[in-house]
Amino acid sequence: MVCVAVGVAGHFSLIHIAELGSTPVATSTLAAAAVETLPVLVRGSSSVLSTTTSQRIINTLAIADAVPRTGKFIAADLVHMKLTLYTDGVVAAEYPILTKGKPGSPNETPSGFYTVLTKEKDHFNKGEQVHLPWSMQFYGNYFIHGWPYYVNGSPVDPDYSGGCIRLGTDDAKKVYGFADKGAAIFVYDSIHTTVLSSLVLDSLPIPSVSAKSYLVADVDTGDVFLEQNAKDSLPIASLTKLMTALVANETIMSYKTIVVTRGELLRTEQNASSTASMAKEVFPVGDLLYPLLMESNNAIADRLAQYYGTPGFINWMNVTAKSLDMQSTHFADASGVSAENVSTPDDLYRLVTYIANNKSFIFDITRTPTKKLVAESGNVYHLDNFNIFSDSPNFIGGKVGKTGAAEDIMASLFLVPVNGIARRIIIIILKSNDYTTDTVELADWFTQSAKQGATKAGTACTSCVTSSQYRKIQL
């Protein structure tokens, strides 16, 4: 893709889950919602807005609220597909956006506040062998540019996009002339979802689980149905790799290749001194997300971070966490080996929801049962998914992990039909003796509670019945 190129018993218990039958918000309101966690938004002052601004704020913030009173500003509206230039708060020019990254794909254009990092009149993408005229990089693999063309001069197909903001070439030239290096950019893309009513759950006994901390919640409504210590920070071990995959996708150019040893790929570090295990193999970055997520490969996580530059990569993980309003989360490494990688069920809910809504390809990988990887050498490697739910038809995606400090942990997203409507239910388990058993217990509790609640409410009009007042996680 052009821009990404540049830039068990418990298992079967869950199966019967399937049997169950933008208006802009005032800046002051947003500031109140963000109190104690985010900088106050001041109308006409974009200096307080950055990539660490909460995605919740970005999704509801009107472009007009982000435009500064002084200086140059670029607003890329991915909803109405137009790019607007501002000077001292006044519209200077407006141009149509021709393409953006496909939502839910590895190349989805990231929304947020950025700056012009680099400017090139003709950026040549060696991986795809295409020219990107009047290129302005604003984040990782993502650029604003004119219409790409191949070495022979022919333009790329109109449907060919890797996530960049593509303008007409003449328009891109004008934006290039307007944009100084360091100029502020707001990429706006509100999330449009079907509004679902809160579920009515029957009051069933709370199941006995070993987890010190857990959460059962609805991704689409924010309703928390069941919880214990959901705001306590605890080690998250390999749940870290969900963030590692997200940051790798957004900051490392996908056509780049990484050298790994056979021993690292096969998780045979104990035999690392043998000649065979030290043999080197080369893979593109995208392929390495499979061993990272399916087999929770620590060595691959470290390789991805090292390729970018470990300190910078870890910094991006923490910046991204803040941008998702994960205020109680901290990352010290890319693998989760460190006990300093901590989060809460509430924060992990935010990460899982973001991935499900914006980078669903990551969850597609986490539920892939088996995968065949082919190295540049032609050698074939077979991967098996460690997640026991990976081949369940209800499993949308998630991650498991285990260390001495974290014990058993798991974050799982399931599709649960309730009264004929598909509901996305997340179950997060931290500090558990057995994440599979605990997840199944909580899933069964939700399944039965929802089924009996729907029956009591009546199938004709579930939403007509007043539901319980659940705590909501605000995004």
C-alpha positions as CSV (number, residue, x, y, z in Angstrom):
1,M,0.0,0.0,0.0
2,V,1.4,3.4,-1.0
3,C,1.4,5.3,2.3
4,V,2.1,2.5,4.7
5,A,4.8,1.4,2.4
6,V,6.4,4.8,2.8
7,G,5.8,6.0,5.9
8,V,-10.7,-27.0,26.2
9,A,-13.8,-27.4,28.4
10,G,-13.9,-23.7,29.0
11,H,-13.5,-23.1,25.3
12,F,-16.6,-25.0,24.4
13,S,-18.6,-23.4,27.2
14,L,-18.5,-20.1,25.4
15,I,-19.9,-21.5,22.2
16,H,-23.5,-21.4,23.5
17,I,-23.2,-17.6,23.8
18,A,-24.2,-17.6,20.2
19,E,-27.5,-19.3,21.0
20,L,-29.0,-16.1,22.6
21,G,-31.6,-15.1,20.7
22,S,-22.6,14.3,15.7
23,T,-23.4,17.2,17.1
24,P,-20.4,19.5,18.1
25,V,-20.0,19.9,21.8
26,A,-19.1,23.1,23.4
27,T,-15.5,23.5,24.4
28,S,-16.4,24.2,28.1
29,T,-18.4,20.9,28.2
30,L,-15.4,19.0,26.9
31,A,-13.1,20.6,29.4
32,A,-15.4,19.6,32.2
33,A,-15.4,16.0,31.0
34,A,-11.6,16.1,30.9
35,V,-11.0,17.6,34.3
36,E,-7.9,16.3,36.2
37,T,-6.9,14.1,33.2
38,L,-6.5,16.4,30.2
39,P,-5.5,20.0,29.5
40,V,-8.4,22.5,29.4
41,L,-9.5,23.2,25.8
42,V,-9.6,26.9,25.1
43,R,-11.4,28.0,22.0
44,G,-9.1,29.4,19.4
45,S,-5.9,28.0,21.1
46,S,-4.7,24.8,19.5
47,S,-1.4,24.9,21.5
48,V,-3.0,22.8,24.2
49,L,-4.0,20.1,21.7
50,S,-1.6,17.4,20.7
51,T,-1.2,13.7,20.0
52,T,-1.7,13.2,23.8
53,T,-5.2,14.8,23.6
54,S,-7.8,12.1,24.5
55,Q,-9.4,10.4,21.6
56,R,-12.7,11.0,23.4
57,I,-12.1,14.7,23.0
58,I,-10.9,14.4,19.4
59,N,-14.0,12.4,18.4
60,T,-16.4,15.1,19.7
61,L,-14.4,18.3,19.1
62,A,-15.6,20.5,16.4
63,I,-12.9,21.7,14.0
64,A,-13.9,25.3,14.7
65,D,-13.0,24.8,18.3
66,A,-9.5,23.7,17.4
67,V,-8.5,26.5,15.1
68,P,-6.1,29.0,16.7
69,R,-6.6,32.7,16.6
70,T,-3.1,33.3,15.3
71,G,-0.7,31.5,12.9
72,K,-1.2,28.8,10.2
73,F,-3.4,25.8,10.8
74,I,-4.4,22.8,8.6
75,A,-7.7,20.9,9.2
76,A,-8.2,17.6,7.4
77,D,-11.9,16.7,7.8
78,L,-12.1,13.0,6.9
79,V,-15.9,13.0,7.4
80,H,-16.7,15.5,4.7
81,M,-13.4,14.8,2.8
82,K,-12.0,18.3,2.7
83,L,-8.8,20.0,3.8
84,T,-9.0,23.6,5.0
85,L,-6.1,26.1,5.5
86,Y,-6.4,28.8,8.1
87,T,-4.4,31.9,8.7
88,D,-5.0,33.7,12.0
89,G,-8.2,31.9,12.5
90,V,-9.6,32.8,9.0
91,V,-10.2,30.3,6.2
92,A,-7.5,30.8,3.6
93,A,-8.3,28.0,1.2
94,E,-10.2,24.7,0.9
95,Y,-9.4,21.6,-1.1
96,P,-11.1,18.2,-1.6
97,I,-9.5,15.1,-0.1
98,L,-9.5,12.5,-2.7
99,T,-8.7,9.4,-0.6
100,K,-8.0,8.3,2.9
101,G,-7.2,5.0,4.6
102,K,-9.9,2.4,4.7
103,P,-11.5,2.3,8.1
104,G,-10.6,-0.8,10.2
105,S,-7.7,-1.7,7.9
106,P,-4.0,-1.6,8.8
107,N,-3.9,1.7,6.9
108,E,-6.7,3.6,8.5
109,T,-5.8,7.3,8.7
110,P,-5.2,8.2,12.4
111,S,-7.2,11.1,13.7
112,G,-5.5,13.6,16.1
113,F,-3.4,16.6,16.4
114,Y,-0.1,16.7,14.6
115,T,2.5,18.9,13.0
116,V,4.3,19.0,9.6
117,L,7.4,16.9,10.3
118,T,9.0,16.8,6.9
119,K,8.5,18.3,3.4
120,E,9.6,16.9,0.1
121,K,8.7,18.1,-3.4
122,D,9.1,14.5,-4.7
123,H,9.2,11.7,-2.1
124,F,10.2,8.4,-3.8
125,N,8.9,5.3,-2.2
126,K,11.5,2.6,-2.8
127,G,9.3,-0.2,-1.5
128,E,6.4,0.5,-3.9
129,Q,8.5,2.3,-6.5
130,V,6.2,5.3,-6.7
131,H,6.6,9.0,-6.5
132,L,4.6,11.0,-4.0
133,P,4.6,14.6,-5.1
134,W,4.5,17.5,-2.7
135,S,4.7,15.3,0.4
136,M,4.2,16.5,4.0
137,Q,4.7,13.9,6.7
138,F,2.6,14.4,9.8
139,Y,2.9,11.1,11.7
140,G,4.8,7.8,11.2
141,N,3.7,6.3,7.9
142,Y,1.2,9.1,7.1
143,F,1.6,12.0,4.7
144,I,-0.4,14.6,2.9
145,H,0.5,14.5,-0.7
146,G,-0.5,14.7,-4.4
147,W,-1.5,11.9,-6.7
148,P,1.1,9.2,-6.6
149,Y,2.6,7.9,-9.9
150,Y,4.9,5.0,-10.9
151,V,8.4,5.4,-12.3
152,N,7.0,5.1,-15.8
153,G,4.8,8.1,-15.2
154,S,1.5,6.3,-14.9
155,P,-0.7,7.3,-11.9
156,V,-1.7,4.8,-9.3
157,D,-5.2,3.4,-9.3
158,P,-7.9,5.6,-7.6
159,D,-8.7,2.9,-5.1
160,Y,-5.0,2.4,-4.2
161,S,-4.5,4.0,-0.8
162,G,-2.3,3.2,2.2
163,G,-3.7,5.6,4.7
164,C,-2.3,9.0,3.6
165,I,-4.4,12.1,2.9
166,R,-4.3,12.3,-0.9
167,L,-5.1,15.6,-2.7
168,G,-5.0,16.5,-6.3
169,T,-1.4,17.2,-7.2
170,D,-2.0,20.9,-8.0
171,D,-3.8,21.3,-4.7
172,A,-1.1,19.5,-2.8
173,K,1.5,21.9,-4.3
174,K,-0.5,24.8,-2.9
175,V,-0.8,23.2,0.5
176,Y,2.9,22.5,0.4
177,G,3.6,26.2,-0.3
178,F,1.3,27.2,2.6
179,A,2.6,24.7,5.2
180,D,5.7,25.6,7.1
181,K,7.6,22.8,8.8
182,G,6.1,22.5,12.3
183,A,2.7,23.8,11.2
184,A,-0.2,22.4,13.2
185,I,-2.5,19.8,11.7
186,F,-5.8,18.5,13.0
187,V,-7.0,15.3,11.4
188,Y,-10.6,14.9,12.2
189,D,-12.7,11.7,11.8
190,S,-15.6,11.3,14.1
191,I,-16.8,7.8,14.9
192,H,-20.3,7.0,13.6
193,T,-21.9,4.0,15.3
194,T,-25.4,2.7,15.7
195,V,-26.7,3.9,19.0
196,L,-27.7,0.9,21.2
197,S,-29.8,1.0,24.3
198,S,-28.5,-0.3,27.6
199,L,-29.2,-4.0,28.2
200,V,-31.5,-5.2,30.9
201,L,-29.7,-7.9,32.9
202,D,-31.4,-10.3,35.4
203,S,-29.9,-10.3,38.9
204,L,-28.0,-13.5,39.1
205,P,-25.4,-14.5,41.7
206,I,-22.0,-13.1,41.0
207,P,-19.7,-15.9,40.0
208,S,-16.7,-16.9,42.0
209,V,-13.5,-16.1,40.1
210,S,-9.8,-16.1,41.2
211,A,-9.0,-12.8,39.4
212,K,-8.1,-9.9,41.7
213,S,-9.4,-7.5,39.2
214,Y,-11.9,-7.9,36.4
215,L,-14.4,-6.1,34.2
216,V,-17.4,-7.1,32.1
217,A,-18.7,-4.3,29.9
218,D,-20.4,-3.3,26.7
219,V,-18.1,-1.8,24.1
220,D,-20.9,0.1,22.3
221,T,-22.6,1.7,25.3
222,G,-19.8,1.9,27.9
223,D,-22.0,0.1,30.4
224,V,-20.1,-1.8,33.1
225,F,-22.1,-4.9,34.1
226,L,-19.8,-6.5,36.6
227,E,-16.5,-5.3,38.0
228,Q,-14.0,-5.7,40.8
229,N,-11.1,-3.4,41.4
230,A,-11.4,-2.1,37.8
231,K,-9.5,1.1,38.5
232,D,-6.5,-0.5,40.2
233,S,-3.2,-0.5,38.3
234,L,-1.7,-4.0,38.0
235,P,1.0,-5.6,35.8
236,I,-0.4,-6.5,32.4
237,A,2.4,-8.7,31.0
238,S,1.7,-9.6,27.3
239,L,-1.5,-7.5,27.0
240,T,1.2,-4.9,26.3
241,K,1.6,-6.4,22.9
242,L,-1.8,-5.0,21.8
243,M,-0.2,-1.5,22.1
244,T,3.0,-2.8,20.6
245,A,1.2,-3.9,17.5
246,L,-0.8,-0.6,17.3
247,V,2.3,1.6,17.5
248,A,4.4,-0.6,15.2
249,N,1.6,-0.3,12.6
250,E,1.4,3.4,12.9
251,T,5.1,4.3,13.1
252,I,7.2,1.8,11.1
253,M,6.9,1.8,7.4
254,S,5.3,-1.4,6.3
255,Y,7.6,-2.2,3.4
256,K,10.5,-2.2,5.7
257,T,12.1,-5.6,6.6
258,I,13.5,-6.8,9.9
259,V,16.1,-9.4,10.5
260,V,15.4,-11.9,13.2
261,T,17.1,-15.1,14.1
262,R,15.5,-18.5,13.7
263,G,15.7,-19.1,17.4
264,E,13.8,-15.8,18.1
265,L,11.1,-16.7,15.7
266,L,10.7,-20.3,17.0
267,R,11.0,-19.2,20.6
268,T,14.0,-21.4,21.2
269,E,16.1,-18.9,23.0
270,Q,17.5,-21.6,25.2
271,N,19.2,-23.0,22.2
272,A,20.4,-19.7,20.9
273,S,24.0,-20.7,20.8
274,S,23.3,-23.4,18.2
275,T,24.2,-22.6,14.6
276,A,20.7,-23.4,13.4
277,S,19.0,-21.1,15.9
278,M,21.4,-18.2,15.0
279,A,20.5,-18.4,11.3
280,K,19.0,-15.1,10.2
281,E,15.7,-14.6,8.4
282,V,14.1,-11.5,7.0
283,F,10.4,-10.6,7.2
284,P,8.3,-7.5,6.5
285,V,7.0,-5.7,9.5
286,G,3.4,-6.7,8.9
287,D,4.3,-10.4,8.9
288,L,5.9,-10.1,12.3
289,L,2.7,-9.0,13.9
290,Y,1.5,-12.6,13.6
291,P,4.1,-14.2,16.0
292,L,3.8,-11.1,18.2
293,L,0.1,-11.6,18.7
294,M,-0.6,-15.2,18.1
295,E,2.3,-16.7,20.0
296,S,3.1,-13.7,22.2
297,N,6.7,-13.6,21.1
298,N,8.8,-11.4,23.4
299,A,11.8,-11.4,21.1
300,I,9.7,-10.1,18.1
301,A,8.3,-7.4,20.3
302,D,11.8,-6.3,21.2
303,R,12.9,-6.4,17.6
304,L,10.1,-4.1,16.5
305,A,11.0,-1.6,19.2
306,Q,14.7,-1.8,18.4
307,Y,14.0,-1.2,14.7
308,Y,12.3,2.1,15.4
309,G,14.6,2.9,18.4
310,T,13.6,1.4,21.7
311,P,13.3,4.6,23.7
312,G,11.3,6.4,21.0
313,F,9.1,3.4,20.5
314,I,8.3,3.1,24.2
315,N,7.6,6.8,24.3
316,W,5.1,6.4,21.5
317,M,3.4,3.6,23.4
318,N,3.0,5.9,26.4
319,V,1.9,8.9,24.2
320,T,-0.7,6.7,22.5
321,A,-2.0,5.5,25.9
322,K,-2.5,9.1,26.9
323,S,-4.2,9.9,23.6
324,L,-6.7,7.1,24.4
325,D,-7.3,8.5,27.9
326,M,-5.5,5.6,29.5
327,Q,-4.4,7.8,32.4
328,S,-3.4,4.9,34.8
329,T,-1.3,3.0,32.2
330,H,2.5,3.0,31.8
331,F,4.8,1.0,29.5
332,A,8.5,0.3,30.2
333,D,9.1,-2.2,27.4
334,A,7.4,-3.6,24.3
335,S,7.0,-7.2,25.4
336,G,5.4,-6.9,28.8
337,V,8.2,-8.7,30.6
338,S,8.7,-5.7,32.9
339,A,6.5,-5.6,35.9
340,E,6.5,-1.8,35.3
341,N,4.0,-2.3,32.4
342,V,0.8,-1.5,34.3
343,S,-2.8,-0.7,33.5
344,T,-6.3,-1.0,34.8
345,P,-9.3,-2.9,33.4
346,D,-10.9,0.5,32.7
347,D,-7.9,1.6,30.7
348,L,-7.7,-1.7,28.8
349,Y,-11.3,-1.3,27.9
350,R,-10.4,1.9,26.2
351,L,-7.5,0.3,24.3
352,V,-9.7,-2.7,23.2
353,T,-12.5,-0.4,22.1
354,Y,-10.1,1.7,20.0
355,I,-8.6,-1.3,18.3
356,A,-12.0,-2.8,17.6
357,N,-13.3,0.4,16.1
358,N,-10.2,1.7,14.3
359,K,-7.6,-1.1,13.9
360,S,-9.7,-4.2,13.7
361,F,-7.0,-6.0,11.6
362,I,-5.1,-6.4,14.9
363,F,-8.0,-8.4,16.3
364,D,-8.2,-10.4,13.1
365,I,-4.6,-11.5,13.8
366,T,-5.4,-12.4,17.4
367,R,-8.2,-14.8,16.3
368,T,-6.2,-16.5,13.5
369,P,-5.8,-20.1,14.6
370,T,-2.8,-20.9,12.4
371,K,-0.6,-19.0,10.1
372,K,2.2,-19.8,7.6
373,L,5.0,-17.3,7.3
374,V,7.4,-17.3,4.4
375,A,10.7,-15.7,4.9
376,E,12.7,-13.9,2.2
377,S,14.9,-17.0,2.1
378,G,11.8,-19.1,1.2
379,N,11.8,-21.0,4.5
380,V,8.4,-21.6,5.8
381,Y,7.4,-21.2,9.5
382,H,4.1,-22.4,11.0
383,L,2.5,-20.5,13.8
384,D,-0.2,-21.7,16.3
385,N,-2.4,-19.3,18.3
386,F,-1.9,-19.6,22.1
387,N,-5.4,-18.1,22.7
388,I,-7.8,-20.9,23.5
389,F,-10.7,-18.9,22.1
390,S,-9.0,-18.1,18.7
391,D,-11.3,-20.5,16.7
392,S,-14.5,-19.6,18.5
393,P,-17.1,-18.0,16.2
394,N,-18.0,-15.6,18.9
395,F,-14.5,-14.4,19.6
396,I,-13.7,-11.0,18.0
397,G,-10.2,-10.7,19.4
398,G,-8.0,-10.2,22.4
399,K,-4.8,-11.2,24.1
400,V,-3.6,-13.5,26.9
401,G,-0.5,-13.2,29.1
402,K,1.3,-14.6,32.1
403,T,4.3,-13.6,34.2
404,G,5.2,-14.0,37.9
405,A,4.2,-10.5,38.7
406,A,1.0,-10.3,36.6
407,E,-0.1,-14.0,37.0
408,D,-2.7,-15.0,34.5
409,I,-4.3,-12.1,32.5
410,M,-6.7,-11.9,29.6
411,A,-8.6,-9.4,27.6
412,S,-11.3,-10.8,25.3
413,L,-13.9,-9.3,23.1
414,F,-16.9,-11.4,22.2
415,L,-19.9,-11.0,19.9
416,V,-23.0,-11.9,21.9
417,P,-26.5,-11.8,20.2
418,V,-29.0,-10.6,22.7
419,N,-32.6,-10.5,21.7
420,G,-31.6,-10.5,18.0
421,I,-29.1,-7.7,18.3
422,A,-25.3,-8.4,18.3
423,R,-23.6,-6.9,21.3
424,R,-19.8,-6.6,21.7
425,I,-18.9,-7.6,25.2
426,I,-15.5,-7.2,26.7
427,I,-14.1,-9.3,29.5
428,I,-10.9,-8.3,31.2
429,I,-9.1,-10.5,33.7
430,L,-6.1,-9.4,35.7
431,K,-4.1,-11.2,38.4
432,S,-5.9,-14.5,38.0
433,N,-5.0,-18.1,38.8
434,D,-6.7,-19.3,35.6
435,Y,-7.7,-16.8,33.0
436,T,-9.6,-19.3,30.9
437,T,-11.8,-20.5,33.7
438,D,-12.4,-17.0,35.0
439,T,-13.3,-15.7,31.5
440,V,-15.7,-18.6,30.9
441,E,-17.4,-18.0,34.4
442,L,-17.9,-14.3,33.7
443,A,-19.0,-15.0,30.1
444,D,-21.6,-17.6,31.2
445,W,-22.8,-15.2,33.9
446,F,-23.3,-12.5,31.3
447,T,-25.0,-14.8,28.9
448,Q,-27.5,-16.1,31.3
449,S,-28.1,-12.6,32.9
450,A,-28.7,-11.1,29.5
451,K,-30.9,-13.9,28.3
452,Q,-33.1,-13.9,31.4
453,G,-33.2,-10.1,31.4
454,A,-34.3,-9.9,27.8
455,T,-37.1,-12.5,28.5
456,K,-38.3,-10.5,31.5
457,A,-38.2,-7.2,29.6
458,G,-40.2,-8.7,26.7
459,T,-38.9,-9.3,23.2
460,A,-41.2,-6.7,21.7
461,C,-39.6,-3.7,23.3
462,T,-36.6,-4.3,25.4
463,S,-35.6,-0.6,25.3
464,C,-39.1,0.4,26.7
465,V,-38.1,-1.0,30.1
466,T,-36.0,1.0,32.4
467,S,-32.6,-0.6,32.6
468,S,-30.2,-0.7,35.6
469,Q,-28.1,2.4,36.1
470,Y,-24.8,1.0,35.1
471,R,-21.5,2.8,35.6
472,K,-20.3,4.0,32.2
473,I,-16.8,4.3,30.9
474,Q,-16.6,7.5,28.9
475,L,-14.4,7.5,25.8
